[in-house]
């Protein structure tokens, strides 16, 4: 791999890795402190976020594997950006539909903004490869 391509990939790999760490830590907290998180969010006590926590852990593993590939998969990275945008839009939609506590609203908003930041950084990293993005190529 040339130094030029390596430098271009650094931003994408860093964003994927940081997002993986964030998703993994969020998933573990949700999985192991499900009852407490439900309480902090102000949700009824019968609710469980365990499946969300497990989903975030699986997503984190996927992100780690994507970041560690020798060849970055540009179309896959675009899908990850899209998934992050869906998360952000869904989070803000939930703020209007679900009766969260005040702390819960702040928590959902802060997480959504963090996910948006990861999406923006990855999108900026993808901008280094405009021709390849159109062709759906991988990069070494």
Backbone torsions as a table, in degrees:
resi	resn	phi	psi	omega
1	UNK	NA	131.1	-179.3
2	UNK	-73.1	156.1	178.8
3	UNK	-62.1	-36.4	-179.1
4	UNK	-62.8	-47.9	178.3
5	UNK	-66.2	-36.2	178.3
6	UNK	-62.2	-43.9	177.9
7	UNK	-63.2	-39.0	-179.6
8	UNK	-66.7	-32.3	-179.2
9	UNK	-80.5	-19.2	-174.4
10	UNK	-53.7	-45.4	-179.0
11	UNK	-63.0	-43.9	178.4
12	UNK	-64.1	-45.9	-179.6
13	UNK	-63.9	-41.1	178.5
14	UNK	-63.2	-44.9	179.9
15	UNK	-64.5	-41.5	177.9
16	UNK	-63.4	-43.0	-178.6
17	UNK	-67.7	-44.3	179.0
18	UNK	-64.2	-41.1	177.6
19	UNK	-64.7	-37.9	177.7
20	UNK	-62.6	-44.4	178.8
21	UNK	-63.3	-42.0	178.7
22	UNK	-64.0	-45.6	-180.0
23	UNK	-65.3	-41.4	179.5
24	UNK	-64.0	-47.3	-179.4
25	UNK	-65.5	-40.1	177.5
26	UNK	-63.6	-45.3	-179.8
27	UNK	-62.3	-41.7	179.4
28	UNK	-66.2	-42.1	178.0
29	UNK	-61.9	-46.0	-179.5
30	UNK	-64.2	-42.9	-177.7
31	UNK	-65.8	-40.0	-175.3
32	UNK	-93.6	-13.7	179.3
33	UNK	-127.7	38.5	-175.2
34	UNK	-52.2	-52.3	-177.3
35	UNK	-60.6	-43.9	-178.7
36	UNK	-66.8	-40.2	179.2
37	UNK	-64.9	-42.4	177.7
38	UNK	-58.3	-42.9	-179.8
39	UNK	-65.4	-44.9	-179.7
40	UNK	-63.1	-38.3	179.1
41	UNK	-71.8	-16.6	-179.8
42	UNK	82.9	22.2	179.5
43	UNK	-85.4	155.8	176.6
44	UNK	-58.4	146.2	-172.5
45	UNK	-62.4	-18.8	179.7
46	UNK	-78.2	-9.1	-179.1
47	UNK	-79.0	153.1	176.3
48	UNK	-136.2	140.7	177.8
49	UNK	-111.9	14.6	-177.4
50	UNK	-57.9	-43.5	-179.7
51	UNK	-64.6	-34.1	175.4
52	UNK	-64.5	-44.2	178.8
53	UNK	-60.9	-44.8	179.0
54	UNK	-65.3	-41.1	177.6
55	UNK	-60.6	-40.1	178.3
56	UNK	-67.2	-36.2	177.5
57	UNK	-65.5	-44.2	177.8
58	UNK	-63.0	-43.3	177.9
59	UNK	-61.1	-40.4	178.9
60	UNK	-62.4	-42.1	177.8
61	UNK	-61.9	-44.2	177.1
62	UNK	-58.3	-43.4	179.2
63	UNK	-65.5	-43.2	177.8
64	UNK	-58.7	-46.2	179.8
65	UNK	-64.0	-39.7	178.4
66	UNK	-63.7	-41.2	-178.8
67	UNK	-70.5	-26.6	-175.5
68	UNK	-91.6	-6.7	179.0
69	UNK	-62.3	143.5	176.9
70	UNK	-65.5	-39.0	176.4
71	UNK	-107.8	116.7	176.7
72	UNK	-68.8	136.0	179.0
73	UNK	-93.4	102.7	-174.7
74	UNK	-63.6	-47.2	178.0
75	UNK	-60.0	-38.1	178.2
76	UNK	-64.1	-40.3	178.7
77	UNK	-65.0	-37.0	175.8
78	UNK	-62.4	-39.6	178.3
79	UNK	-64.9	-39.0	178.1
80	UNK	-62.3	-41.6	176.2
81	UNK	-60.4	-44.3	179.0
82	UNK	-61.5	-42.7	178.2
83	UNK	-61.4	-39.6	177.5
84	UNK	-63.9	-40.6	179.0
85	UNK	-65.3	-40.4	176.7
86	UNK	-61.7	-40.4	178.1
87	UNK	-60.1	-46.0	-177.4
88	UNK	-64.1	-49.0	-179.9
89	UNK	-61.5	-43.7	178.7
90	UNK	-63.6	-38.7	178.8
91	UNK	-62.1	-45.8	-180.0
92	UNK	-69.5	-32.7	174.9
93	UNK	-63.9	-40.4	178.9
94	UNK	-61.9	-32.3	179.4
95	UNK	-61.7	-26.6	179.4
96	UNK	-91.2	-16.7	-174.0
97	UNK	-105.7	-38.6	-174.8
98	UNK	-96.8	140.8	178.6
99	UNK	-87.2	79.0	177.1
100	UNK	-78.0	157.1	169.7
101	UNK	-69.0	168.7	177.6
102	UNK	-59.1	-44.8	177.2
103	UNK	-62.9	-39.7	178.9
104	UNK	-62.1	-41.3	177.9
105	UNK	-62.4	-43.8	178.5
106	UNK	-62.9	-43.2	-178.5
107	UNK	-63.5	-45.8	178.5
108	UNK	-62.1	-42.4	179.5
109	UNK	-65.4	-42.6	-179.8
110	UNK	-65.7	-42.2	177.8
111	UNK	-64.0	-42.5	179.4
112	UNK	-61.5	-42.4	179.3
113	UNK	-66.2	-36.0	176.8
114	UNK	-65.2	-43.9	178.3
115	UNK	-64.0	-39.4	177.0
116	UNK	-61.5	-40.4	178.5
117	UNK	-61.6	-42.7	177.0
118	UNK	-61.7	-42.2	-179.8
119	UNK	-63.4	-41.6	-179.7
120	UNK	-65.2	-44.5	-179.6
121	UNK	-63.4	-42.4	178.0
122	UNK	-65.3	-40.6	177.9
123	UNK	-61.1	-41.9	177.0
124	UNK	-63.5	-39.3	176.7
125	UNK	-63.8	-37.6	177.9
126	UNK	-67.1	-27.2	-179.0
127	UNK	-64.5	-16.6	176.4
128	UNK	-69.7	-15.5	-173.4
129	UNK	-124.3	52.4	-173.9
130	UNK	-60.6	-41.8	-178.9
131	UNK	-68.3	-42.4	-179.5
132	UNK	-65.9	-35.9	179.5
133	UNK	-61.7	-44.1	179.3
134	UNK	-62.8	-35.1	-177.6
135	UNK	-89.3	-9.9	179.7
136	UNK	69.4	35.6	-177.0
137	UNK	-87.5	167.8	173.0
138	UNK	-100.6	162.5	178.7
139	UNK	-128.2	140.2	176.1
140	UNK	-102.9	NA	NA
